[in-house]
Amino acid sequence: MPAAAFAAIPRDVPDLHGSDEWDLTWTDKLKGKESAVFDCTEPESGSGVWRASIWKTQNASVLKVAPATLVPVVVLRHTAIILAMQQSFWDKYDIGKKKKVTDPMTDEPTTKNPVLSEGEGSLHSLMGNGAVILACNMAFQQCIATIASREKVSHDEAKKSALAALVPGVILQPSGVFAALHAQNAGASYLKAS
């Protein structure tokens, strides 16, 4: 690993609550069910998120598994953290352009968060059908830094704004690596989804 990559690793990563308490109750959804964790590290036009929906649909169709017993766990980490943010964040900070996100249907540049569209495969549809959506707190620090830099506000103020811009229902975890491994320990099969 290059020295620059080590320099980018935060030494004191702030947590969500100011304590060591994290919401791990999402693992209760995995007990006694068939589950898979979709590890999304790049935005990739939202393809990693859609793969979770495809997995559920194909297992129900091909293997005749009851959809209610299939639980996808989507982990948004590294640069895919932007998929966990509401459209208002994308608009205000020009995320689509800065991160060079493309529309999944046209392959053209887009200003829209591709996983917030209507229909099957969107974050809202997945969560409404029992999926667990997790976000990396370490990567989330970049969202906080974007706000702090652009708005010229303190880290704490930027953190409040970033938390308000997180898609409702997305659960922050200490890191995406922690979340992916914890999901596996809870019984989910692993897929590098993007």
Z-matrix of the N, CA and C atoms (Angstrom, degrees):
N
C 1 1.456
C 2 1.529 1 108.03
N 3 1.343 2 117.25 1 131.58
C 4 1.460 3 120.27 2 -179.90
C 5 1.530 4 111.90 3 -64.12
N 6 1.333 5 115.20 4 152.79
C 7 1.468 6 120.77 5 -179.56
C 8 1.519 7 111.57 6 -57.18
N 9 1.331 8 117.22 7 -35.81
C 10 1.476 9 120.81 8 -179.73
C 11 1.524 10 110.92 9 -61.91
N 12 1.338 11 116.72 10 -36.10
C 13 1.461 12 120.10 11 179.07
C 14 1.524 13 110.81 12 -66.70
N 15 1.349 14 116.83 13 -40.90
C 16 1.464 15 119.52 14 177.07
C 17 1.522 16 111.09 15 -64.09
N 18 1.318 17 116.68 16 -37.64
C 19 1.466 18 120.61 17 -179.96
C 20 1.521 19 111.21 18 -64.52
N 21 1.333 20 116.89 19 -27.00
C 22 1.467 21 120.61 20 -178.43
C 23 1.525 22 112.62 21 -80.30
N 24 1.334 23 117.22 22 -12.37
C 25 1.466 24 119.79 23 -179.61
C 26 1.524 25 108.85 24 -74.45
N 27 1.347 26 116.48 25 121.14
C 28 1.461 27 118.82 26 -179.59
C 29 1.527 28 111.19 27 -63.29
N 30 1.297 29 116.58 28 138.56
C 31 1.470 30 121.28 29 178.86
C 32 1.530 31 111.27 30 -88.44
N 33 1.312 32 116.27 31 -29.77
C 34 1.461 33 121.05 32 -178.98
C 35 1.523 34 107.84 33 -132.43
N 36 1.325 35 115.88 34 82.31
C 37 1.453 36 120.24 35 -176.13
C 38 1.521 37 109.04 36 -79.91
N 39 1.341 38 117.18 37 116.71
C 40 1.450 39 119.13 38 178.93
C 41 1.527 40 110.66 39 -67.67
N 42 1.320 41 115.93 40 144.66
C 43 1.459 42 117.63 41 177.63
C 44 1.525 43 109.89 42 -95.92
N 45 1.320 44 115.85 43 179.37
C 46 1.457 45 121.34 44 -174.46
C 47 1.518 46 112.92 45 -71.09
N 48 1.291 47 117.31 46 -43.50
C 49 1.467 48 120.96 47 -170.77
C 50 1.528 49 114.49 48 -102.86
N 51 1.301 50 117.31 49 -6.32
C 52 1.458 51 118.44 50 -174.99
C 53 1.515 52 110.76 51 81.20
N 54 1.325 53 116.34 52 13.99
C 55 1.461 54 121.48 53 176.85
C 56 1.516 55 107.47 54 -143.03
N 57 1.311 56 116.55 55 -174.49
C 58 1.456 57 120.20 56 179.43
C 59 1.525 58 111.87 57 -94.03
N 60 1.320 59 118.15 58 15.59
C 61 1.456 60 121.50 59 -177.85
C 62 1.523 61 110.57 60 -93.30
N 63 1.321 62 115.22 61 124.71
C 64 1.452 63 122.47 62 178.58
C 65 1.511 64 108.51 63 -127.18
N 66 1.315 65 117.63 64 150.64
C 67 1.456 66 122.34 65 178.61
C 68 1.530 67 109.04 66 -78.31
N 69 1.315 68 115.59 67 107.45
C 70 1.456 69 121.24 68 177.80
C 71 1.530 70 111.56 69 -113.56
N 72 1.328 71 115.73 70 11.61
C 73 1.466 72 119.97 71 -178.72
C 74 1.526 73 112.52 72 -66.01
N 75 1.344 74 117.40 73 -16.76
C 76 1.465 75 120.83 74 179.31
C 77 1.521 76 112.08 75 -59.03
N 78 1.334 77 117.82 76 -24.56
C 79 1.465 78 119.57 77 -179.96
C 80 1.527 79 111.42 78 -66.79
N 81 1.336 80 117.46 79 -20.26
C 82 1.469 81 120.28 80 177.34
C 83 1.529 82 111.05 81 -61.69
N 84 1.334 83 117.23 82 -29.89
C 85 1.464 84 121.14 83 179.46
C 86 1.529 85 112.15 84 -68.02
N 87 1.333 86 117.02 85 -18.54
C 88 1.458 87 120.94 86 -175.43
C 89 1.520 88 113.14 87 -90.07
N 90 1.312 89 117.36 88 -16.39
C 91 1.462 90 121.29 89 -175.18
C 92 1.533 91 111.38 90 -65.74
N 93 1.327 92 115.38 91 123.71
C 94 1.456 93 120.42 92 177.33
C 95 1.519 94 113.59 93 72.84
N 96 1.312 95 117.65 94 14.59
C 97 1.465 96 121.00 95 -178.72
C 98 1.519 97 109.16 96 -125.20
N 99 1.317 98 115.75 97 162.90
C 100 1.451 99 121.12 98 174.31
C 101 1.523 100 106.78 99 -87.06
N 102 1.326 101 116.65 100 125.27
C 103 1.458 102 119.21 101 -176.06
C 104 1.519 103 111.60 102 -138.11
N 105 1.322 104 114.16 103 156.37
C 106 1.462 105 121.01 104 176.90
C 107 1.515 106 108.06 105 -143.10
N 108 1.335 107 116.12 106 143.68
C 109 1.463 108 120.81 107 178.23
C 110 1.521 109 108.03 108 -106.21
N 111 1.333 110 115.09 109 128.20
C 112 1.454 111 123.55 110 -178.69
C 113 1.522 112 107.72 111 -107.09
N 114 1.327 113 114.69 112 106.21
C 115 1.461 114 122.77 113 -174.62
C 116 1.532 115 108.96 114 -87.66
N 117 1.322 116 116.46 115 107.31
C 118 1.468 117 122.35 116 -177.13
C 119 1.526 118 109.54 117 -107.05
N 120 1.333 119 115.96 118 113.59
C 121 1.458 120 120.33 119 -179.42
C 122 1.525 121 112.90 120 -107.43
N 123 1.324 122 117.91 121 -15.48
C 124 1.465 123 123.01 122 -179.35
C 125 1.523 124 108.90 123 -128.56
N 126 1.339 125 118.08 124 150.16
C 127 1.469 126 119.36 125 178.30
C 128 1.534 127 112.46 126 -60.19
N 129 1.321 128 117.65 127 -43.24
C 130 1.463 129 124.17 128 176.26
C 131 1.531 130 113.16 129 38.05
N 132 1.328 131 116.48 130 47.04
C 133 1.475 132 122.78 131 178.31
C 134 1.529 133 113.24 132 55.94
N 135 1.323 134 117.58 133 20.83
C 136 1.456 135 121.55 134 179.21
C 137 1.515 136 114.08 135 83.40
N 138 1.322 137 117.97 136 6.75
C 139 1.468 138 121.47 137 -175.52
C 140 1.526 139 113.56 138 -59.32
N 141 1.315 140 117.78 139 -36.66
C 142 1.463 141 120.17 140 179.31
C 143 1.513 142 112.55 141 -61.88
N 144 1.321 143 115.64 142 -38.15
C 145 1.476 144 120.72 143 178.28
C 146 1.520 145 109.36 144 -69.26
N 147 1.323 146 117.03 145 -43.16
C 148 1.463 147 119.88 146 -179.87
C 149 1.512 148 112.11 147 -65.45
N 150 1.313 149 116.88 148 -29.51
C 151 1.469 150 119.07 149 178.03
C 152 1.532 151 110.65 150 -61.61
N 153 1.314 152 117.14 151 -32.53
C 154 1.471 153 120.48 152 177.29
C 155 1.526 154 110.67 153 -64.71
N 156 1.314 155 116.58 154 -40.54
C 157 1.463 156 121.01 155 178.60
C 158 1.521 157 110.82 156 -67.95
N 159 1.337 158 116.30 157 -41.62
C 160 1.467 159 121.51 158 179.47
C 161 1.531 160 109.91 159 -62.26
N 162 1.339 161 116.66 160 -43.01
C 163 1.465 162 120.97 161 178.80
C 164 1.527 163 110.63 162 -56.90
N 165 1.318 164 115.71 163 -45.98
C 166 1.463 165 119.73 164 -177.79
C 167 1.531 166 110.80 165 -65.50
N 168 1.324 167 116.23 166 -45.82
C 169 1.464 168 120.81 167 -179.44
C 170 1.526 169 111.57 168 -62.79
N 171 1.331 170 116.99 169 -44.74
C 172 1.463 171 119.90 170 -177.90
C 173 1.522 172 112.74 171 -69.43
N 174 1.323 173 117.87 172 -37.37
C 175 1.464 174 119.98 173 177.07
C 176 1.519 175 110.98 174 -65.13
N 177 1.333 176 116.05 175 -39.84
C 178 1.463 177 119.82 176 178.64
C 179 1.526 178 110.60 177 -66.42
N 180 1.330 179 116.74 178 -41.67
C 181 1.458 180 121.55 179 -176.33
C 182 1.529 181 113.14 180 -76.72
N 183 1.312 182 117.00 181 -52.72
C 184 1.461 183 121.33 182 -173.70
C 185 1.525 184 112.36 183 -78.27
N 186 1.338 185 116.27 184 -45.27
C 187 1.458 186 120.43 185 -175.87
C 188 1.523 187 113.42 186 -94.72
N 189 1.338 188 115.62 187 -1.63
C 190 1.478 189 122.02 188 179.38
C 191 1.524 190 112.30 189 57.58
N 192 1.339 191 115.58 190 37.69
C 193 1.462 192 121.22 191 177.38
C 194 1.532 193 107.76 192 -87.30
N 195 1.308 194 116.56 193 134.99
C 196 1.470 195 120.05 194 179.27
C 197 1.524 196 109.29 195 -60.54
N 198 1.338 197 119.21 196 124.95
C 199 1.462 198 121.68 197 -177.48
C 200 1.527 199 113.67 198 -52.54
N 201 1.316 200 117.39 199 -34.79
C 202 1.467 201 120.34 200 -177.96
C 203 1.522 202 112.31 201 -65.75
N 204 1.338 203 117.38 202 -19.74
C 205 1.465 204 119.87 203 -178.99
C 206 1.524 205 112.18 204 -93.00
N 207 1.330 206 117.81 205 -0.01
C 208 1.463 207 122.72 206 -179.99
C 209 1.520 208 109.61 207 -102.43
N 210 1.321 209 116.96 208 118.97
C 211 1.466 210 120.87 209 -176.74
C 212 1.533 211 110.24 210 -121.38
N 213 1.345 212 116.65 211 105.05
C 214 1.455 213 118.44 212 172.95
C 215 1.530 214 110.23 213 -81.17
N 216 1.326 215 115.19 214 140.98
C 217 1.459 216 122.08 215 174.41
C 218 1.528 217 105.65 216 -116.93
N 219 1.327 218 117.27 217 117.25
C 220 1.456 219 122.12 218 -179.37
C 221 1.523 220 108.16 219 -104.75
N 222 1.329 221 116.32 220 125.54
C 223 1.460 222 121.91 221 177.88
C 224 1.526 223 108.25 222 -108.77
N 225 1.323 224 116.70 223 117.21
C 226 1.463 225 122.91 224 178.05
C 227 1.519 226 107.68 225 -100.77
N 228 1.334 227 115.36 226 109.73
C 229 1.454 228 119.59 227 -177.46
C 230 1.525 229 110.59 228 -139.34
N 231 1.301 230 116.22 229 176.43
C 232 1.459 231 123.65 230 -178.19
C 233 1.539 232 107.99 231 53.16
N 234 1.315 233 119.88 232 -131.49
C 235 1.464 234 119.51 233 -176.95
C 236 1.527 235 113.13 234 -77.38
N 237 1.331 236 117.91 235 -11.97
C 238 1.469 237 120.84 236 176.89
C 239 1.525 238 111.72 237 -73.31
N 240 1.331 239 118.41 238 -4.69
C 241 1.467 240 121.07 239 179.04
C 242 1.528 241 110.90 240 -57.46
N 243 1.319 242 117.62 241 -28.46
C 244 1.468 243 119.82 242 -179.37
C 245 1.522 244 111.96 243 -62.78
N 246 1.334 245 117.88 244 -22.85
C 247 1.460 246 120.82 245 177.37
C 248 1.521 247 112.12 246 -70.11
N 249 1.321 248 117.19 247 -16.96
C 250 1.462 249 122.11 248 179.16
C 251 1.531 250 112.33 249 -86.03
N 252 1.335 251 116.06 250 -0.87
C 253 1.463 252 120.60 251 -174.92
C 254 1.532 253 111.05 252 -103.20
N 255 1.339 254 115.65 253 143.07
C 256 1.454 255 122.12 254 -179.93
C 257 1.534 256 111.67 255 -65.57
N 258 1.325 257 115.21 256 161.35
C 259 1.457 258 120.78 257 -178.44
C 260 1.527 259 111.87 258 -60.08
N 261 1.320 260 117.70 259 -32.84
C 262 1.473 261 120.28 260 179.73
C 263 1.535 262 110.91 261 -60.14
N 264 1.326 263 118.19 262 -37.34
C 265 1.468 264 122.89 263 176.15
C 266 1.526 265 109.54 264 -65.72
N 267 1.327 266 116.22 265 -44.94
C 268 1.465 267 120.93 266 178.55
C 269 1.529 268 110.63 267 -58.80
N 270 1.327 269 115.64 268 -45.09
C 271 1.472 270 120.17 269 -178.38
C 272 1.527 271 111.61 270 -65.20
N 273 1.306 272 115.76 271 -48.80
C 274 1.467 273 120.84 272 -174.42
C 275 1.528 274 112.23 273 -64.76
N 276 1.336 275 117.05 274 -37.24
C 277 1.465 276 120.54 275 -174.55
C 278 1.536 277 113.06 276 -109.65
N 279 1.330 278 116.05 277 13.89
C 280 1.467 279 121.96 278 173.86
C 281 1.535 280 111.71 279 52.53
N 282 1.332 281 115.38 280 45.62
C 283 1.462 282 121.99 281 -173.22
C 284 1.532 283 112.53 282 -64.15
N 285 1.319 284 117.73 283 -45.23
C 286 1.463 285 120.19 284 -178.07
C 287 1.516 286 112.42 285 -55.45
N 288 1.325 287 115.80 286 -45.16
C 289 1.466 288 120.62 287 -179.03
C 290 1.526 289 111.17 288 -70.82
N 291 1.329 290 116.52 289 -46.65
C 292 1.465 291 120.42 290 -177.40
C 293 1.528 292 112.67 291 -64.07
N 294 1.313 293 116.34 292 -35.89
C 295 1.472 294 120.42 293 -177.63
C 296 1.528 295 112.21 294 -96.69
N 297 1.338 296 116.19 295 2.33
C 298 1.472 297 122.20 296 177.27
C 299 1.531 298 112.25 297 55.86
N 300 1.337 299 115.83 298 48.54
C 301 1.460 300 121.46 299 179.74
C 302 1.529 301 108.90 300 -81.39
N 303 1.320 302 115.24 301 140.07
C 304 1.455 303 119.79 302 177.88
C 305 1.526 304 110.72 303 -112.78
N 306 1.318 305 114.39 304 153.83
C 307 1.461 306 121.36 305 177.31
C 308 1.528 307 107.81 306 -72.84
N 309 1.337 308 118.19 307 132.68
C 310 1.462 309 120.27 308 -176.74
C 311 1.528 310 113.61 309 -67.17
N 312 1.325 311 118.07 310 -23.66
C 313 1.463 312 120.71 311 -177.90
C 314 1.528 313 112.61 312 -88.73
N 315 1.331 314 116.19 313 -35.04
C 316 1.466 315 119.41 314 -174.87
C 317 1.521 316 113.37 315 -107.55
N 318 1.323 317 116.63 316 -16.55
C 319 1.463 318 122.97 317 -175.89
C 320 1.534 319 111.94 318 64.24
N 321 1.336 320 115.73 319 16.44
C 322 1.462 321 122.03 320 177.48
C 323 1.527 322 108.84 321 -95.15
N 324 1.343 323 118.62 322 156.86
C 325 1.471 324 120.68 323 176.07
C 326 1.529 325 110.60 324 -55.72
N 327 1.324 326 115.77 325 144.21
C 328 1.460 327 120.13 326 179.80
C 329 1.515 328 111.08 327 -136.24
N 330 1.311 329 115.51 328 155.07
C 331 1.469 330 121.58 329 174.46
C 332 1.529 331 110.10 330 -103.43
N 333 1.313 332 117.37 331 0.53
C 334 1.468 333 122.54 332 -176.47
C 335 1.518 334 111.68 333 -98.37
N 336 1.321 335 116.30 334 141.99
C 337 1.458 336 121.45 335 173.09
C 338 1.528 337 106.54 336 -68.88
N 339 1.331 338 118.83 337 112.75
C 340 1.466 339 120.93 338 -172.29
C 341 1.525 340 115.15 339 -67.20
N 342 1.316 341 119.12 340 -14.25
C 343 1.467 342 119.65 341 -179.44
C 344 1.523 343 112.29 342 -99.28
N 345 1.337 344 116.42 343 7.85
C 346 1.457 345 119.58 344 176.78
C 347 1.520 346 111.81 345 -105.94
N 348 1.344 347 116.15 346 7.94
C 349 1.463 348 119.51 347 178.16
C 350 1.525 349 109.33 348 -67.20
N 351 1.310 350 114.99 349 167.06
C 352 1.466 351 119.76 350 178.21
C 353 1.524 352 109.52 351 -76.82
N 354 1.302 353 116.39 352 156.40
C 355 1.449 354 121.17 353 171.95
C 356 1.512 355 114.86 354 97.19
N 357 1.316 356 113.40 355 -178.67
C 358 1.463 357 121.70 356 -177.14
C 359 1.518 358 110.21 357 -61.64
N 360 1.308 359 116.65 358 137.58
C 361 1.454 360 121.14 359 179.51
C 362 1.514 361 113.60 360 98.13
N 363 1.326 362 117.80 361 -10.04
C 364 1.467 363 119.60 362 176.25
C 365 1.520 364 108.89 363 -80.71
N 366 1.326 365 115.88 364 160.19
C 367 1.476 366 119.09 365 177.36
C 368 1.520 367 110.77 366 -57.89
N 369 1.342 368 116.57 367 -42.44
C 370 1.469 369 120.01 368 -177.30
C 371 1.529 370 111.23 369 -64.29
N 372 1.335 371 116.59 370 -42.07
C 373 1.461 372 120.54 371 178.70
C 374 1.522 373 110.68 372 -64.37
N 375 1.330 374 116.19 373 -45.12
C 376 1.467 375 119.81 374 179.31
C 377 1.526 376 111.50 375 -60.23
N 378 1.340 377 116.02 376 -48.55
C 379 1.471 378 118.75 377 -178.99
C 380 1.523 379 110.95 378 -63.32
N 381 1.339 380 116.44 379 -38.61
C 382 1.463 381 120.64 380 178.72
C 383 1.515 382 112.88 381 -64.07
N 384 1.334 383 116.09 382 -22.16
C 385 1.461 384 121.21 383 179.27
C 386 1.523 385 112.60 384 -104.58
N 387 1.330 386 116.53 385 20.75
C 388 1.462 387 120.62 386 171.24
C 389 1.513 388 117.27 387 95.75
N 390 1.333 389 118.55 388 2.43
C 391 1.465 390 120.12 389 179.31
C 392 1.527 391 110.44 390 -71.85
N 393 1.311 392 115.21 391 155.83
C 394 1.458 393 122.96 392 175.34
C 395 1.527 394 106.77 393 -107.19
N 396 1.328 395 117.12 394 127.15
C 397 1.461 396 121.50 395 178.75
C 398 1.524 397 107.53 396 -115.83
N 399 1.332 398 115.43 397 119.29
C 400 1.458 399 122.09 398 -177.10
C 401 1.524 400 110.20 399 -115.56
N 402 1.325 401 116.71 400 148.00
C 403 1.462 402 121.55 401 178.99
C 404 1.521 403 110.00 402 -127.99
N 405 1.317 404 114.89 403 142.81
C 406 1.457 405 122.71 404 -179.55
C 407 1.525 406 110.76 405 -77.32
N 408 1.315 407 116.76 406 120.86
C 409 1.463 408 120.52 407 178.68
C 410 1.525 409 111.87 408 -66.95
N 411 1.335 410 117.26 409 -32.06
C 412 1.461 411 119.03 410 178.85
C 413 1.531 412 110.38 411 -65.09
N 414 1.329 413 116.91 412 -44.57
C 415 1.468 414 120.38 413 177.54
C 416 1.527 415 110.68 414 -68.72
N 417 1.321 416 116.62 415 -32.61
C 418 1.471 417 122.05 416 179.68
C 419 1.529 418 111.08 417 -59.97
N 420 1.324 419 116.60 418 -24.83
C 421 1.469 420 120.05 419 178.31
C 422 1.529 421 111.10 420 -60.63
N 423 1.341 422 117.39 421 -28.13
C 424 1.464 423 120.42 422 176.65
C 425 1.524 424 111.22 423 -67.56
N 426 1.328 425 117.16 424 -35.80
C 427 1.467 426 121.07 425 176.69
C 428 1.531 427 109.40 426 -65.48
N 429 1.320 428 115.59 427 -41.71
C 430 1.464 429 120.85 428 177.71
C 431 1.523 430 109.60 429 -63.41
N 432 1.327 431 117.00 430 -45.00
C 433 1.467 432 121.24 431 -179.64
C 434 1.525 433 111.21 432 -62.87
N 435 1.326 434 117.70 433 -37.45
C 436 1.469 435 121.68 434 177.61
C 437 1.516 436 110.06 435 -59.44
N 438 1.324 437 116.47 436 -45.99
C 439 1.467 438 120.95 437 -179.48
C 440 1.519 439 110.37 438 -67.35
N 441 1.328 440 116.94 439 -47.45
C 442 1.469 441 120.70 440 -178.09
C 443 1.519 442 111.21 441 -58.54
N 444 1.326 443 116.73 442 -43.32
C 445 1.457 444 121.49 443 -178.59
C 446 1.527 445 111.78 444 -68.45
N 447 1.304 446 116.52 445 -46.99
C 448 1.468 447 121.31 446 -176.19
C 449 1.521 448 112.42 447 -71.37
N 450 1.335 449 116.55 448 -39.61
C 451 1.471 450 120.97 449 -175.76
C 452 1.525 451 112.74 450 -92.73
N 453 1.334 452 116.45 451 -9.10
C 454 1.470 453 121.04 452 -177.89
C 455 1.525 454 111.05 453 56.86
N 456 1.349 455 115.06 454 50.32
C 457 1.458 456 121.35 455 179.47
C 458 1.528 457 109.02 456 -120.83
N 459 1.324 458 115.97 457 167.91
C 460 1.463 459 121.16 458 179.50
C 461 1.528 460 110.45 459 -69.33
N 462 1.319 461 115.10 460 163.46
C 463 1.463 462 120.81 461 177.16
C 464 1.523 463 110.33 462 -56.93
N 465 1.336 464 117.39 463 -43.84
C 466 1.463 465 120.31 464 -178.29
C 467 1.525 466 112.09 465 -63.20
N 468 1.325 467 117.15 466 -41.67
C 469 1.464 468 120.22 467 177.98
C 470 1.524 469 110.52 468 -66.24
N 471 1.320 470 116.13 469 -42.91
C 472 1.461 471 120.64 470 179.26
C 473 1.526 472 110.66 471 -63.57
N 474 1.319 473 116.61 472 -37.79
C 475 1.467 474 121.32 473 179.03
C 476 1.528 475 110.65 474 -62.83
N 477 1.336 476 117.11 475 -42.35
C 478 1.469 477 120.49 476 177.69
C 479 1.521 478 110.77 477 -61.35
N 480 1.317 479 116.35 478 -43.01
C 481 1.469 480 120.22 479 179.09
C 482 1.523 481 111.02 480 -65.88
N 483 1.322 482 116.96 481 -41.48
C 484 1.465 483 120.73 482 -179.52
C 485 1.530 484 110.74 483 -65.26
N 486 1.317 485 116.75 484 -41.81
C 487 1.473 486 120.05 485 177.81
C 488 1.523 487 110.76 486 -62.65
N 489 1.327 488 117.14 487 -38.24
C 490 1.466 489 120.91 488 178.14
C 491 1.526 490 111.25 489 -67.83
N 492 1.338 491 117.30 490 -25.79
C 493 1.469 492 121.95 491 -179.04
C 494 1.529 493 113.21 492 -89.17
N 495 1.318 494 116.97 493 -7.28
C 496 1.465 495 121.46 494 177.81
C 497 1.529 496 108.30 495 -67.99
N 498 1.318 497 117.82 496 138.55
C 499 1.464 498 121.16 497 178.30
C 500 1.530 499 108.28 498 -59.23
N 501 1.343 500 118.00 499 126.21
C 502 1.465 501 120.11 500 179.26
C 503 1.531 502 111.23 501 -56.09
N 504 1.317 503 115.31 502 134.34
C 505 1.457 504 121.45 503 -179.54
C 506 1.510 505 113.54 504 100.35
N 507 1.337 506 117.80 505 -18.52
C 508 1.461 507 121.14 506 176.49
C 509 1.524 508 107.47 507 -75.39
N 510 1.331 509 116.74 508 134.86
C 511 1.461 510 122.27 509 -175.58
C 512 1.529 511 109.58 510 -108.27
N 513 1.315 512 116.60 511 118.66
C 514 1.467 513 120.27 512 175.84
C 515 1.521 514 110.34 513 -71.85
N 516 1.332 515 114.73 514 140.04
C 517 1.459 516 122.67 515 177.12
C 518 1.522 517 107.87 516 -124.38
N 519 1.346 518 118.53 517 159.71
C 520 1.467 519 119.68 518 -177.70
C 521 1.529 520 112.60 519 -50.78
N 522 1.327 521 116.27 520 -40.88
C 523 1.465 522 121.22 521 174.88
C 524 1.521 523 107.44 522 -156.64
N 525 1.327 524 115.44 523 163.62
C 526 1.458 525 119.74 524 177.00
C 527 1.518 526 111.58 525 -68.92
N 528 1.325 527 116.54 526 -35.24
C 529 1.465 528 120.73 527 177.30
C 530 1.526 529 109.40 528 -62.45
N 531 1.331 530 116.32 529 -45.99
C 532 1.467 531 120.80 530 176.81
C 533 1.529 532 109.70 531 -55.97
N 534 1.339 533 116.75 532 -48.51
C 535 1.461 534 121.57 533 -176.06
C 536 1.531 535 111.51 534 -62.31
N 537 1.337 536 116.97 535 -45.92
C 538 1.466 537 120.40 536 -178.75
C 539 1.526 538 111.44 537 -63.51
N 540 1.322 539 116.40 538 -42.91
C 541 1.464 540 119.68 539 -179.89
C 542 1.526 541 111.83 540 -71.79
N 543 1.331 542 116.77 541 -36.30
C 544 1.465 543 119.83 542 178.31
C 545 1.532 544 110.56 543 -65.92
N 546 1.336 545 116.51 544 -37.48
C 547 1.464 546 120.27 545 176.74
C 548 1.525 547 110.51 546 -63.59
N 549 1.327 548 116.55 547 -41.12
C 550 1.458 549 119.99 548 177.58
C 551 1.530 550 111.27 549 -64.35
N 552 1.328 551 116.41 550 -42.13
C 553 1.461 552 120.21 551 177.88
C 554 1.521 553 111.58 552 -62.81
N 555 1.347 554 116.61 553 -26.65
C 556 1.458 555 121.18 554 178.67
C 557 1.532 556 111.77 555 -86.50
N 558 1.341 557 116.61 556 1.14
C 559 1.459 558 120.10 557 173.61
C 560 1.514 559 116.55 558 112.27
N 561 1.331 560 118.66 559 0.36
C 562 1.468 561 120.72 560 -178.56
C 563 1.518 562 110.43 561 -81.27
N 564 1.325 563 115.92 562 139.37
C 565 1.467 564 121.70 563 171.89
C 566 1.517 565 107.51 564 -74.23
N 567 1.328 566 117.48 565 152.26
C 568 1.462 567 121.78 566 -174.10
C 569 1.523 568 112.19 567 -106.30
N 570 1.354 569 116.40 568 138.82
C 571 1.454 570 122.29 569 171.26
C 572 1.516 571 109.43 570 -138.94
N 573 1.330 572 116.98 571 127.10
C 574 1.462 573 121.46 572 170.74
C 575 1.518 574 104.74 573 -75.05
N 576 1.330 575 116.62 574 104.48
C 577 1.463 576 121.36 575 -168.79
C 578 1.530 577 114.01 576 -91.15
N 579 1.321 578 118.42 577 -23.65
C 580 1.472 579 120.40 578 176.50
C 581 1.519 580 108.75 579 -155.17
